[in-house]
Amino acid sequence: MASRLLHAICVRTQRIPLPPVGTVIVCALLGLAGCNRLSQRNPEALFHEARATFERGELPQAFLLADQGWTKFQYSNPDSAWRFRVLKAETLIWQGKSKESIALLEENLPVSLASDEISIRLKITQGAANYYLQRFNEAESRLSEAQQLATARHPDLLADVNLAQGALSILRNDLPAGERHLLRSLAIARDRNKQFVQANALGSLGVIALRRQHYDQAIDWLTQSRNISEKLGNKTQTSKTLGNLGWCYFKMGDTEKALSLFTESESLAAQLGLLKDQLLWLTNIGSIHYEQREYAEAANYYRRALEIARKLENKSAASIALSNLAATAIETRDFDRAEQYNREAFEMKRAIGDATSALYSSQNAARIAAGRNDRAGAIRMLQRVVHEAGENVSLRWEAQAELGNLYAAQRNTARADAQFRTALRTIDSARSGIKKEEQRLSFLGSAKRFYNDYIDFLIANHRTEEALRVAEHSRARTLAEGLGLDADPKATAFKPVLVAGKHKAVLLYYWLKPGQSYLWAVSPSRTELFRLPSDTDIITKLQDYRNVLMGPRDVREAANTTGQELYNVLVAPAQKLLAPGSRVIVLADGPLHALNFETLLVPGQQLHYWIEDAVITNGSSIALLAAPARKHPSRAKNLLLIGDPKYTESEFPPLPQAAQELKRVEEHFAPELRLVLAAGEAKPRAYAASNAGAYSYIHFVAHATASRTSPLDSSIILSKDGDNSKLYARDIMQQPLSADLVTISACHGAGTRAYSGEGLVGLSWAFLRAGAHHVIAALWEVNDASTPQLMDGLYSEMGKGKDPATALRSAKLAMLHSNSVYRRPFYWAPFQLYSGS
């Protein structure tokens, strides 16, 4: 049973407990130091300062100023004093102290203020305090009174009223009403330039989109909120927004970016004393550890979140922590403890009327029943979850997949297959709703467990090629769609053997997963399946071998055992299909994208690198390899050469051999067949203006950056063009190409981040997405001294009529068989060839 059952509800909260002790002491000292000035200040100026401090998120200081104002003016100017009192109560809510806020406002407001702005803010604050305590009817009553008063006397405060009504609707799971209130709030706030309210409204709209699982839309709302919050210097608001952005990326399968955002927001929350927020981000960090099968670590974060939730008497958050602790206990097969956690969670959710969240407890209950071999009971529970999931698409397909597993366990093959196919359609429907290409890249990572289960089921039922088709369904879909290709392999059109024949190659198609991994070897005559060790075993060896490749010794001369073990695991099973001199296309999975298969050591009478036996390239998917040949430049083979930029920043020192590489490459083309943009001419804008789509070959010689958290922000570093020196991957993919080959002679040009199914995404992916047929890019740091020799050899071999893959191999073999230090794979192996079609 492998479907994911974790959840966390990232409502945009506005509560924070007392700050850390050190911060309190500093603020107290600052308050004392200002006492003399305070005595000479009028209430209006002091309130303006207190309110501005509050809206910057400096809550301890704002509370101190408000408290000082109340103390000073409560007798001499009670009307002004009440403004400070309401602000104190509002600050308490943000500090997670809703009960204290309500108690502070129990005293009757002076009659003179009954219809004033202070009365409206008081009712808004009382409404907010009550809805955070799940007293929804009382909250609604207070906010309705505030709305009537604001409409009659202070229309500018309708932005604040609608903001609070929107939050109440979210907590009641009435998302359409919440959206209406928040859009009204945003419109009024923009008209009145109330940036603090704008940031809150935008963030809450992001939460609604998040709840609806419209993650790309949520990211847009939240990013706008973050920009305003950072402009205001409001760390409190920024912390909330970062955490909610983290949840979006987590649900889209980008766990690395999510973990980075959650960790930053949790650290800010702890620093600022934002306990309410901290417990949410702790929950989500736990969820990432759960995804990574680090169950003890996950449980630790959930327990910390539960402790805070109980302290704050937040039943909703406590129920989520309990539910996730139950899911963790299920994974470790501690069903008694899981049932205890789950029962308490379900009772809490039922008490607060959270029917949506209760479905997760029902799903947990089904898994507990299945773990105790009560499959019939588990099936009944999951059918109910599917029926009641509503807009929660991920919950629906998880339950559908789990039903597939249960039917498979009952040996009801037909029903199991039907459930898996239904889940696949649900996943496709969710993915199709994501409009932005960048966000589609990571989506299928969240469905990896489903694919694992379905592939296991098909292989267990001897449906080997159908299992390959399901695996292919998740591969390079964003890249294929961007190139206008059908990325969904239909059963009647899925002919991997014909694809292998088209390329006169053997396809090695990998699928890594817990327990057991798979390799499909597809030759022009047949497809064979081989079972491999678990992903953990393979990844451990891979990481060890990469570290050795970066070291000072030649791994072949040292007879490195890890390189031989990896060959025996990854390639040797298909050896009988690989004749000497074979052309091999590797379709890697996950961490295997970080391995250059050419460097694997072939054991035998004479230990050697696999590059000496085969021409090895890298493909993205069978669908792309099957695609008809795309347009090539019509003119004679010509070159766009960009490099040797002028670097003035210490971060990017000059490349001593860049000019030599440019010279050696350009000499392979007649002057009329080359455009060279060097030194100060090598600017980002120059590439955009170069008509790059007309060139057969494009070659960059420069530094590059590879972003792991946002791969399309990877860039080639060129000469300064105003304030910009970066040619970003996201800009590269917007300029159509038809080049036979793009070469990125720079460190990490292939990228450092592999998305599930999509592969490495970075500069190489961007050029393929733009339409390049092949891209040569580096997996790791390249050597400035050896690279000109390798590139000279590459173009020399292509000049003899060899295709890019064969030419690159020949250039590498020349270095490998030399007597120089360049024979080590550290020098020739970083560069790999990636094929688009």
KARAJO-V993782 format. One record per backbone hydrogen bond with DSSP energy under -1.0 kcal/mol. NH is the residue of the N-H (numbers start at 1). CO is the residue of the C=O. E is the energy in kcal/mol with one decimal. If there is no record, write none. Layout:
nh->NH co->CO e->E
nh->NH co->CO e->E
This chain:
nh->11 co->9 e->-1.3
nh->13 co->11 e->-1.4
nh->24 co->20 e->-2.0
nh->25 co->21 e->-2.3
nh->26 co->22 e->-2.1
nh->27 co->23 e->-2.6
nh->28 co->24 e->-2.7
nh->29 co->25 e->-2.3
nh->30 co->26 e->-2.3
nh->31 co->27 e->-2.6
nh->32 co->28 e->-2.4
nh->33 co->29 e->-2.5
nh->34 co->30 e->-1.1
nh->35 co->32 e->-1.6
nh->38 co->34 e->-2.4
nh->39 co->35 e->-1.8
nh->40 co->37 e->-1.3
nh->41 co->38 e->-1.7
nh->46 co->42 e->-2.0
nh->47 co->43 e->-2.7
nh->48 co->44 e->-2.3
nh->49 co->45 e->-2.0
nh->50 co->46 e->-2.6
nh->51 co->47 e->-3.2
nh->52 co->48 e->-2.4
nh->53 co->49 e->-2.4
nh->54 co->50 e->-2.2
nh->55 co->51 e->-2.5
nh->56 co->52 e->-1.1
nh->57 co->54 e->-1.8
nh->58 co->53 e->-2.0
nh->59 co->57 e->-1.7
nh->62 co->58 e->-2.5
nh->63 co->59 e->-2.8
nh->64 co->60 e->-2.2
nh->65 co->61 e->-2.5
nh->66 co->62 e->-2.6
nh->67 co->63 e->-2.7
nh->68 co->64 e->-2.6
nh->69 co->65 e->-2.3
nh->70 co->66 e->-2.4
nh->71 co->67 e->-2.6
nh->72 co->68 e->-2.5
nh->73 co->69 e->-2.3
nh->74 co->70 e->-1.7
nh->77 co->73 e->-2.3
nh->81 co->77 e->-2.3
nh->82 co->78 e->-1.9
nh->84 co->80 e->-1.1
nh->85 co->81 e->-1.9
nh->86 co->82 e->-2.5
nh->87 co->83 e->-1.9
nh->88 co->84 e->-2.4
nh->89 co->85 e->-2.1
nh->90 co->86 e->-2.5
nh->91 co->87 e->-2.5
nh->92 co->88 e->-2.2
nh->93 co->89 e->-1.6
nh->94 co->90 e->-1.7
nh->95 co->91 e->-1.2
nh->96 co->93 e->-2.1
nh->97 co->92 e->-2.8
nh->101 co->97 e->-1.8
nh->102 co->98 e->-2.4
nh->103 co->99 e->-2.3
nh->104 co->100 e->-2.0
nh->105 co->101 e->-1.0
nh->106 co->103 e->-1.2
nh->113 co->110 e->-2.0
nh->114 co->111 e->-1.7
nh->116 co->113 e->-1.4
nh->120 co->116 e->-1.4
nh->121 co->117 e->-2.4
nh->122 co->118 e->-2.3
nh->123 co->119 e->-2.3
nh->124 co->120 e->-2.4
nh->125 co->121 e->-2.5
nh->126 co->122 e->-2.6
nh->127 co->123 e->-2.6
nh->128 co->124 e->-2.6
nh->129 co->125 e->-2.6
nh->130 co->126 e->-2.2
nh->131 co->127 e->-2.3
nh->132 co->128 e->-1.9
nh->134 co->131 e->-1.3
nh->135 co->130 e->-2.9
nh->136 co->134 e->-1.2
nh->139 co->135 e->-2.1
nh->140 co->136 e->-2.6
nh->141 co->137 e->-2.1
nh->142 co->138 e->-2.2
nh->143 co->139 e->-2.4
nh->144 co->140 e->-2.1
nh->145 co->141 e->-2.0
nh->146 co->142 e->-2.2
nh->147 co->143 e->-2.2
nh->148 co->144 e->-2.1
nh->149 co->145 e->-2.2
nh->150 co->146 e->-2.6
nh->151 co->147 e->-2.5
nh->152 co->148 e->-1.7
nh->153 co->149 e->-2.7
nh->157 co->154 e->-2.0
nh->158 co->155 e->-1.8
nh->161 co->157 e->-2.3
nh->162 co->158 e->-2.7
nh->163 co->159 e->-1.6
nh->164 co->160 e->-2.1
nh->165 co->161 e->-2.5
nh->166 co->162 e->-2.3
nh->167 co->163 e->-1.9
nh->168 co->164 e->-2.3
nh->169 co->165 e->-2.2
nh->170 co->166 e->-2.1
nh->171 co->167 e->-2.3
nh->172 co->168 e->-1.4
nh->173 co->170 e->-1.8
nh->174 co->169 e->-3.0
nh->178 co->174 e->-2.2
nh->179 co->175 e->-2.7
nh->180 co->176 e->-2.1
nh->181 co->177 e->-2.4
nh->182 co->178 e->-2.4
nh->183 co->179 e->-2.5
nh->184 co->180 e->-1.9
nh->185 co->181 e->-2.5
nh->186 co->182 e->-2.8
nh->187 co->183 e->-2.2
nh->188 co->184 e->-2.4
nh->189 co->185 e->-2.7
nh->190 co->186 e->-2.5
nh->191 co->187 e->-2.0
nh->192 co->188 e->-2.3
nh->194 co->189 e->-2.9
nh->195 co->193 e->-1.1
nh->198 co->194 e->-2.3
nh->199 co->195 e->-2.7
nh->200 co->196 e->-1.7
nh->201 co->197 e->-3.0
nh->202 co->198 e->-2.9
nh->203 co->199 e->-2.0
nh->204 co->200 e->-2.3
nh->205 co->201 e->-2.3
nh->206 co->202 e->-1.9
nh->207 co->203 e->-1.6
nh->208 co->204 e->-1.9
nh->209 co->205 e->-2.3
nh->210 co->206 e->-2.3
nh->211 co->207 e->-2.9
nh->212 co->208 e->-1.9
nh->213 co->210 e->-1.5
nh->214 co->209 e->-3.0
nh->215 co->213 e->-1.1
nh->218 co->214 e->-2.4
nh->219 co->215 e->-2.5
nh->220 co->216 e->-1.6
nh->221 co->217 e->-2.2
nh->222 co->218 e->-3.0
nh->223 co->219 e->-2.4
nh->224 co->220 e->-1.9
nh->225 co->221 e->-2.1
nh->226 co->222 e->-2.8
nh->227 co->223 e->-2.3
nh->228 co->224 e->-1.9
nh->229 co->225 e->-2.6
nh->230 co->226 e->-2.8
nh->231 co->227 e->-1.8
nh->232 co->228 e->-2.3
nh->234 co->229 e->-2.6
nh->235 co->233 e->-1.2
nh->238 co->234 e->-2.3
nh->239 co->235 e->-2.7
nh->240 co->236 e->-1.7
nh->241 co->237 e->-2.4
nh->242 co->238 e->-2.8
nh->243 co->239 e->-1.9
nh->244 co->240 e->-2.2
nh->245 co->241 e->-2.6
nh->246 co->242 e->-2.3
nh->247 co->243 e->-1.8
nh->248 co->244 e->-1.8
nh->249 co->245 e->-2.3
nh->250 co->246 e->-2.4
nh->251 co->247 e->-2.6
nh->252 co->248 e->-1.4
nh->253 co->250 e->-1.5
nh->254 co->249 e->-2.6
nh->255 co->253 e->-1.5
nh->258 co->254 e->-2.3
nh->259 co->255 e->-2.9
nh->260 co->256 e->-1.9
nh->261 co->257 e->-2.3
nh->262 co->258 e->-3.1
nh->263 co->259 e->-2.6
nh->264 co->260 e->-1.9
nh->265 co->261 e->-2.6
nh->266 co->262 e->-3.1
nh->267 co->263 e->-2.2
nh->268 co->264 e->-2.1
nh->269 co->265 e->-2.6
nh->270 co->266 e->-2.5
nh->271 co->267 e->-2.3
nh->272 co->268 e->-2.5
nh->274 co->269 e->-3.4
nh->275 co->273 e->-1.7
nh->278 co->274 e->-3.2
nh->279 co->275 e->-2.4
nh->280 co->276 e->-1.0
nh->281 co->277 e->-2.3
nh->282 co->278 e->-2.6
nh->283 co->279 e->-1.9
nh->284 co->280 e->-2.1
nh->285 co->281 e->-2.6
nh->286 co->282 e->-2.3
nh->287 co->283 e->-1.7
nh->288 co->284 e->-1.7
nh->289 co->285 e->-2.0
nh->290 co->286 e->-2.2
nh->291 co->287 e->-2.4
nh->292 co->288 e->-1.7
nh->293 co->290 e->-2.0
nh->294 co->289 e->-3.1
nh->295 co->293 e->-1.0
nh->298 co->294 e->-2.3
nh->299 co->295 e->-2.7
nh->300 co->296 e->-1.7
nh->301 co->297 e->-1.8
nh->302 co->298 e->-2.3
nh->303 co->299 e->-2.5
nh->304 co->300 e->-1.9
nh->305 co->301 e->-2.2
nh->306 co->302 e->-2.6
nh->307 co->303 e->-2.3
nh->308 co->304 e->-1.7
nh->309 co->305 e->-2.6
nh->310 co->306 e->-2.5
nh->311 co->307 e->-1.8
nh->312 co->308 e->-2.2
nh->314 co->309 e->-2.6
nh->318 co->314 e->-2.3
nh->319 co->315 e->-2.5
nh->320 co->316 e->-1.6
nh->321 co->317 e->-2.3
nh->322 co->318 e->-2.5
nh->323 co->319 e->-2.3
nh->324 co->320 e->-2.5
nh->325 co->321 e->-2.3
nh->326 co->322 e->-2.2
nh->327 co->323 e->-2.0
nh->328 co->324 e->-2.2
nh->329 co->325 e->-2.3
nh->330 co->326 e->-2.1
nh->331 co->327 e->-1.8
nh->332 co->328 e->-1.3
nh->333 co->330 e->-1.7
nh->334 co->329 e->-2.8
nh->335 co->333 e->-1.2
nh->338 co->334 e->-2.3
nh->339 co->335 e->-2.6
nh->340 co->336 e->-1.8
nh->341 co->337 e->-2.5
nh->342 co->338 e->-2.8
nh->343 co->339 e->-2.6
nh->344 co->340 e->-1.8
nh->345 co->341 e->-2.3
nh->346 co->342 e->-2.7
nh->347 co->343 e->-2.3
nh->348 co->344 e->-2.0
nh->349 co->345 e->-2.4
nh->350 co->346 e->-2.5
nh->351 co->347 e->-2.0
nh->352 co->348 e->-1.8
nh->354 co->349 e->-2.6
nh->355 co->353 e->-1.4
nh->358 co->354 e->-1.8
nh->360 co->357 e->-1.2
nh->362 co->358 e->-1.9
nh->363 co->359 e->-2.2
nh->364 co->360 e->-2.5
nh->365 co->361 e->-2.7
nh->366 co->362 e->-2.0
nh->367 co->363 e->-1.9
nh->368 co->364 e->-2.4
nh->369 co->365 e->-2.5
nh->370 co->366 e->-2.6
nh->371 co->367 e->-2.5
nh->372 co->368 e->-1.3
nh->373 co->370 e->-2.0
nh->374 co->369 e->-3.2
nh->375 co->373 e->-1.2
nh->378 co->374 e->-2.0
nh->379 co->375 e->-2.6
nh->380 co->376 e->-1.9
nh->381 co->377 e->-2.0
nh->382 co->378 e->-2.3
nh->383 co->379 e->-2.4
nh->384 co->380 e->-1.6
nh->385 co->381 e->-1.9
nh->386 co->382 e->-2.6
nh->387 co->383 e->-2.1
nh->388 co->384 e->-2.1
nh->392 co->389 e->-2.1
nh->393 co->391 e->-1.9
nh->396 co->392 e->-1.8
nh->397 co->393 e->-2.6
nh->398 co->394 e->-2.0
nh->399 co->395 e->-2.1
nh->400 co->396 e->-2.6
nh->401 co->397 e->-2.6
nh->402 co->398 e->-2.3
nh->403 co->399 e->-2.2
nh->404 co->400 e->-1.9
nh->405 co->401 e->-2.0
nh->406 co->402 e->-2.2
nh->407 co->403 e->-2.8
nh->408 co->404 e->-2.1
nh->409 co->405 e->-2.2
nh->410 co->406 e->-1.5
nh->411 co->408 e->-1.6
nh->412 co->407 e->-2.9
nh->413 co->411 e->-1.3
nh->416 co->412 e->-2.3
nh->417 co->413 e->-2.7
nh->418 co->414 e->-2.2
nh->419 co->415 e->-2.3
nh->420 co->416 e->-2.4
nh->421 co->417 e->-2.5
nh->422 co->418 e->-2.1
nh->423 co->419 e->-2.6
nh->424 co->420 e->-2.2
nh->425 co->421 e->-1.9
nh->426 co->422 e->-2.2
nh->427 co->423 e->-2.5
nh->428 co->424 e->-2.4
nh->429 co->425 e->-2.3
nh->430 co->426 e->-2.1
nh->431 co->427 e->-2.5
nh->432 co->428 e->-2.5
nh->434 co->431 e->-1.9
nh->440 co->436 e->-1.4
nh->441 co->437 e->-1.1
nh->445 co->442 e->-1.3
nh->446 co->443 e->-1.7
nh->447 co->444 e->-1.1
nh->448 co->445 e->-1.1
nh->451 co->447 e->-2.1
nh->452 co->448 e->-2.5
nh->453 co->449 e->-2.4
nh->454 co->450 e->-2.7
nh->455 co->451 e->-2.7
nh->456 co->452 e->-2.4
nh->457 co->453 e->-2.3
nh->458 co->454 e->-2.4
nh->459 co->455 e->-2.6
nh->460 co->456 e->-2.5
nh->461 co->457 e->-1.1
nh->462 co->459 e->-2.0
nh->463 co->458 e->-2.7
nh->467 co->463 e->-2.1
nh->468 co->464 e->-1.7
nh->469 co->465 e->-1.9
nh->470 co->466 e->-2.0
nh->471 co->467 e->-2.3
nh->472 co->468 e->-2.7
nh->473 co->469 e->-1.4
nh->474 co->471 e->-1.6
nh->475 co->472 e->-1.6
nh->476 co->757 e->-1.7
nh->480 co->476 e->-2.5
nh->481 co->477 e->-2.8
nh->482 co->478 e->-2.1
nh->483 co->479 e->-1.2
nh->484 co->481 e->-1.5
nh->485 co->480 e->-2.8
nh->494 co->490 e->-1.3
nh->495 co->493 e->-1.1
nh->499 co->495 e->-1.6
nh->500 co->496 e->-2.4
nh->501 co->497 e->-2.1
nh->502 co->498 e->-2.4
nh->503 co->499 e->-1.7
nh->505 co->500 e->-2.3
nh->506 co->583 e->-2.3
nh->507 co->522 e->-3.0
nh->508 co->585 e->-2.5
nh->509 co->520 e->-2.9
nh->510 co->587 e->-2.5
nh->511 co->518 e->-2.4
nh->516 co->514 e->-2.3
nh->517 co->532 e->-1.7
nh->518 co->511 e->-2.8
nh->519 co->530 e->-2.3
nh->520 co->509 e->-2.8
nh->521 co->528 e->-2.9
nh->522 co->507 e->-2.8
nh->523 co->526 e->-2.9
nh->528 co->521 e->-2.5
nh->530 co->519 e->-2.7
nh->532 co->517 e->-3.0
nh->535 co->513 e->-1.9
nh->538 co->534 e->-2.0
nh->539 co->535 e->-3.0
nh->540 co->536 e->-2.2
nh->541 co->537 e->-1.6
nh->542 co->538 e->-2.6
nh->543 co->539 e->-2.7
nh->544 co->540 e->-1.9
nh->545 co->541 e->-2.5
nh->546 co->542 e->-2.5
nh->547 co->543 e->-1.8
nh->548 co->544 e->-1.7
nh->549 co->545 e->-2.6
nh->550 co->546 e->-1.3
nh->551 co->548 e->-1.6
nh->558 co->554 e->-2.0
nh->559 co->556 e->-1.4
nh->560 co->555 e->-2.7
nh->564 co->560 e->-1.1
nh->565 co->561 e->-2.7
nh->566 co->562 e->-2.7
nh->567 co->563 e->-1.5
nh->568 co->564 e->-2.5
nh->569 co->565 e->-2.1
nh->570 co->566 e->-3.1
nh->571 co->567 e->-2.3
nh->572 co->567 e->-2.7
nh->574 co->571 e->-1.9
nh->575 co->572 e->-2.1
nh->577 co->574 e->-2.0
nh->578 co->575 e->-1.9
nh->581 co->613 e->-2.6
nh->582 co->579 e->-1.9
nh->584 co->615 e->-3.2
nh->585 co->506 e->-2.4
nh->586 co->617 e->-2.8
nh->587 co->508 e->-3.0
nh->592 co->589 e->-2.1
nh->593 co->590 e->-2.1
nh->594 co->591 e->-2.0
nh->595 co->592 e->-1.7
nh->599 co->596 e->-1.9
nh->600 co->597 e->-1.6
nh->602 co->608 e->-3.7
nh->608 co->602 e->-1.4
nh->610 co->600 e->-2.3
nh->611 co->598 e->-1.8
nh->612 co->609 e->-1.6
nh->613 co->610 e->-2.3
nh->614 co->610 e->-1.2
nh->615 co->582 e->-2.6
nh->617 co->584 e->-2.5
nh->618 co->833 e->-2.0
nh->619 co->586 e->-2.4
nh->625 co->621 e->-1.7
nh->626 co->622 e->-2.1
nh->639 co->673 e->-2.5
nh->640 co->697 e->-2.6
nh->641 co->675 e->-3.0
nh->642 co->699 e->-3.0
nh->643 co->677 e->-2.1
nh->644 co->701 e->-1.8
nh->652 co->649 e->-1.2
nh->658 co->655 e->-1.6
nh->661 co->657 e->-2.3
nh->662 co->658 e->-2.5
nh->663 co->659 e->-2.3
nh->664 co->660 e->-2.5
nh->665 co->661 e->-2.3
nh->666 co->662 e->-2.8
nh->667 co->663 e->-1.4
nh->668 co->665 e->-1.8
nh->669 co->666 e->-1.9
nh->673 co->670 e->-2.2
nh->674 co->671 e->-1.2
nh->675 co->639 e->-2.4
nh->677 co->641 e->-3.2
nh->679 co->643 e->-1.1
nh->681 co->678 e->-2.4
nh->682 co->679 e->-1.6
nh->683 co->681 e->-2.1
nh->687 co->683 e->-1.5
nh->688 co->684 e->-1.7
nh->689 co->685 e->-1.6
nh->690 co->687 e->-1.4
nh->694 co->691 e->-2.2
nh->695 co->692 e->-1.7
nh->697 co->638 e->-2.2
nh->698 co->741 e->-2.1
nh->699 co->640 e->-2.6
nh->700 co->743 e->-2.7
nh->701 co->642 e->-2.1
nh->702 co->745 e->-1.3
nh->705 co->715 e->-2.9
nh->713 co->710 e->-2.8
nh->714 co->711 e->-1.9
nh->715 co->705 e->-1.6
nh->716 co->727 e->-2.1
nh->717 co->703 e->-2.4
nh->718 co->725 e->-3.6
nh->719 co->682 e->-3.2
nh->721 co->724 e->-3.4
nh->724 co->721 e->-1.4
nh->727 co->716 e->-2.6
nh->729 co->714 e->-2.7
nh->730 co->712 e->-1.9
nh->732 co->728 e->-2.3
nh->733 co->729 e->-2.1
nh->734 co->731 e->-1.0
nh->735 co->732 e->-1.6
nh->737 co->770 e->-2.9
nh->740 co->696 e->-1.4
nh->741 co->696 e->-1.8
nh->742 co->774 e->-2.0
nh->743 co->698 e->-2.9
nh->744 co->776 e->-2.9
nh->745 co->700 e->-2.3
nh->746 co->744 e->-1.9
nh->748 co->780 e->-1.1
nh->749 co->746 e->-1.0
nh->750 co->778 e->-2.7
nh->751 co->748 e->-1.2
nh->755 co->759 e->-2.5
nh->759 co->755 e->-2.4
nh->761 co->753 e->-2.5
nh->764 co->749 e->-1.5
nh->766 co->762 e->-2.1
nh->767 co->763 e->-2.1
nh->768 co->764 e->-2.1
nh->769 co->765 e->-2.9
nh->770 co->766 e->-1.7
nh->772 co->767 e->-2.3
nh->773 co->739 e->-2.9
nh->775 co->834 e->-2.2
nh->776 co->742 e->-2.8
nh->777 co->832 e->-2.0
nh->779 co->830 e->-2.3
nh->787 co->783 e->-1.9
nh->790 co->786 e->-1.7
nh->791 co->787 e->-2.6
nh->792 co->788 e->-2.1
nh->793 co->789 e->-2.1
nh->794 co->790 e->-2.1
nh->795 co->791 e->-2.2
nh->796 co->792 e->-2.0
nh->797 co->793 e->-2.2
nh->798 co->794 e->-2.1
nh->799 co->795 e->-2.1
nh->801 co->798 e->-2.0
nh->802 co->797 e->-1.7
nh->807 co->803 e->-2.8
nh->808 co->804 e->-2.5
nh->809 co->805 e->-2.1
nh->810 co->806 e->-2.3
nh->811 co->807 e->-2.1
nh->812 co->808 e->-2.2
nh->813 co->809 e->-2.9
nh->814 co->810 e->-1.9
nh->815 co->811 e->-1.3
nh->816 co->812 e->-2.9
nh->817 co->813 e->-2.5
nh->818 co->815 e->-1.2
nh->823 co->820 e->-1.5
nh->824 co->821 e->-1.7
nh->827 co->824 e->-1.9
nh->828 co->824 e->-1.0
nh->829 co->825 e->-2.7
nh->832 co->777 e->-2.7
nh->834 co->775 e->-3.1
nh->835 co->618 e->-2.9
nh->836 co->773 e->-3.1
